[in-house]
Amino acid sequence: MSTTTPTVTGTEKHAGKYLTVGLDHEAYGIGVLQVREIIRVQKITPVPQMPDYVKGVINLRGRVIPVVDLRVKFGLKAEFTERTCIVVVQVKLASEQLVQMGLIVDHVEEVVNLNATEIEPVPEFGASIDTSYLLGMAKVKGQVKTLLDIDKVVVADTVRALADAGSPAGR
């Protein structure tokens, strides 16, 4: 009696619940298991010598967490409105350590449950365009929503910038 392990396609492994957020009139999905909370924009303390998309840090109930403006990171228009908020996510560093980080978004839309048939693989844009931070493209209610691998979107560059700013060479 032989048993075979079913193969899992890329879209099947990305099926699940996503928090959809708006960034400059486009919708993006963040895996709901990584979302810790959604808070109003509050005073952000700038950190010197950070990339323009790292807005600084906030004090969240006694914990200092970095804040990244996803709109700036993606080269989009970044205007603050009454709906602008911070989505606090838990991301995994290369060392497997989990840290919390705030993401500034234009607004939060909804939580959607996506199955594999609603997710398309990331299209090929050519060799010079990095799409490693994209999980796929979801079709929800006639709209396309880009699913983000939030660990790859913000962690490497942000952590490197924070480390450089804290090191004697970065000062």
N, C-alpha and C positions, 0 to 999 in steps of 0.2 A: 504494500500500500504506500504509494508515494504521495507526499504532500508538497504542494508548491505554494510559495508565498506570493500573494497577489502583488503586482507592481503598482506603485503609487505614482500617478502622474503629477506633474508640477502643479496643475490646477487643483487636484484632489488634496494635496498636502496643504494648500492655502485656503481651502474651504473653512468656513467658520464665521465668527462674529467680528464685525469691524465697526469702530466708531468713525463715522464720516464727518469730515471737517471741510470748511470752505476756505480756499486761499485764492484771492483775486478772481472770483467768479468760476473757479474750478473746484471739483470735489475730489478729496483724497481719503483713503481709508487707512486707519491705524488699528492693528490687531487689538481687540478689546482686552485681552489678557494682559497686555502691557500698560493699559491705561489705569492709573491709580486714582485720579480725580480731575475735576475741571474746576478752575478757580477764576475769579475776576482778575483782570490785570491789576497789579499792585506796584508799589515802588520797587524798581529794579536798580540795584547798586552796580554801577559800571565797574568793570575790571579792566585796568589799562592793558594796552597792546593786544587786545582780542580782535579776531576777524570781525567785520561789520555785522555779521549775522549772530554773533554771540553778544547778547545785549547786557549780560552781567549775571548777577546772582540775586536770589530772593531768600528771605528767611521764611520758611514754611514750617510753622509750629516748632521752632527751635532747630530746624535742619536747614543748612545752607545748600541750595541747589542751583546749578547753572540754568540759564534761560537762553534758548535759541529762538530766533525769529525765523520760522520756516519760510515765510514769504520772502525775506531777504536771502536766505540760503538758496532758494530756487530762482532768484532773480525776478521776483514778481513785485507788483505795486504793494507797498506796505503802509496803509493808512489805518490809524486807530479810530474805531467807532465804539458805540455803546455795546456792540455784540462781540468785539474783540475779547478774547480770553486766553488763558494759559491752560493747556492740557498737560498735566503732570504724568509722565510715563516712566516706566522702569525699563532701563536698557542694559544690555549685557556688554561688558567690556571684553577686549581680546583675552584678558586674564580670567574670563568667566565670572568676574565679580559683577554684581548687580548694583546699579546706581540709579537714583532718580534724577530726572531732568525735566525742565519746563519747556513747552513748545508754544510759541505765540501763533495763534491762528485767527483768521477773520471772524469765524463763527463755527459753532458745533451744529451739525445737522441732525443725525440720528444714528442709532445702532441698527445695522443690517446683518442678517444671517445669510451668508452666501454659500451656495453649494457649488460643486465643481463645474456644473454646466453654465453657471453665471460668470465664470472667470476665464478670461482668455490669456494665453501667454503674452509676455511683453513682446511687442513687434520689434523686428530688427531695424535699427536706425543707422547702421553702418558701424564700421570698426572703431571710429574715433569717438563715439558717444558712449559714455559709461551708463549702463542701465542696471548695474548690480544692486542698486538700492530699491528697485521696483520688484514687487512680487507678481504683479499681473494687472490686468485691466478688467474691472467688473462692470457688468451691464445691470443696472438697477433702475427700474421704472423708466426705461428708454434713455437713460443717461449713462455715460461712461464715467466711472470713478477709478482713479489710479490708486492701487494698493501699494503701500509703502512698507519696506523692511526698515522700521524705524531705527534698529540697531545700526544699520549701514548708512542711514541718512545723516545721522548726527554724531555718532560716537567717535569715530576715529579722528576726524578733523577737530572736533570740539575738545576732546580730551588732550590731544596733542597741543592745541593752542593754550589750554589751561595749564598744562605741565610746563610749556615753554615760558609762560608768563610768571610762573612760580619759581622757576629755576634761576640761579644767579646769572646765567647767560642771557636769559630772556628779559632781564630787568634793565 
